[in-house]
Amino acid sequence: MNTNLTLRAYGVLDRFGLRGFDAVVGVSQSVLDQLGRPGRRRLECIPNGIDVARFQGTLSREEARARLGLPAGPLIGFVGRLSRLKDVPTLLRAFAALASPVPAALAIVGDGEERTALEREAQRLGIAGRTHFLGECSETFTAYRAFDLFVLPSLEEASPLVVLEAMAAGTPVVATRVGSIPEVLDEGRCGYLVPTGDAPGLAERMAAVLADPAGQRRVSAAAVARVIERYSLESMIDRYIGLYGSLVRTGRAMPVREGHVRR
């Protein structure tokens, strides 16, 4: 999805329809900032929530890797659609720079129109033997548990659920400073932020994280706590209930009868 085009579309919708709403919800503050505040409508930030329990459990890293056929040793992972905006080539170049001094492997979970080109790029960079293209995976929890480090090198994002999922699984996250990612990672306190398209910088950050197990544990613990507090399904539901209750109490929302559209 082209996030910038989507936000421009929201602007068109705003002029023609959103002004009639009692409240408008954005999944991140960055989305609300793009929308602006025309009219008198109420804008609320209610992040998407995930089923945190689904991504937690007792599965060991060794068991997870055995299920997926992945090797022992440092393992960097990516989960997502293999599209241009995910910018996986930058991750491949960063991994190629990292692979010489650090005996690591890379797992790519997902599929898409860029897969063939990415496989060719891995061959060209000389990392095909260490790069595992796993395709679609129905057990993403297993993938997160297998990784030592999750990387999302996207050029654009709105509110990526894969970052929340990796955080909930206790897997350290390195991601680009786009969309709501800085907000989700609490400006680096619950993960690691890098610029877009910077393969040398990404390689340096990945090497530093892999070399600092104590830092990984500290950041991962903070990430799990943040997801539970702010990005769980329960938190999301509570916020929607609170918003609707507030609108009802102030007389700005009326129940809509079945078959009736309020105008």
Summary of the structure (lengths in Angstrom):
residues: 263
radius of gyration: 20.5
end to end distance: 31.6
largest distance: 65.7
contacts: 836
relative contact order: 0.15
helix: 51%
strand: 14%
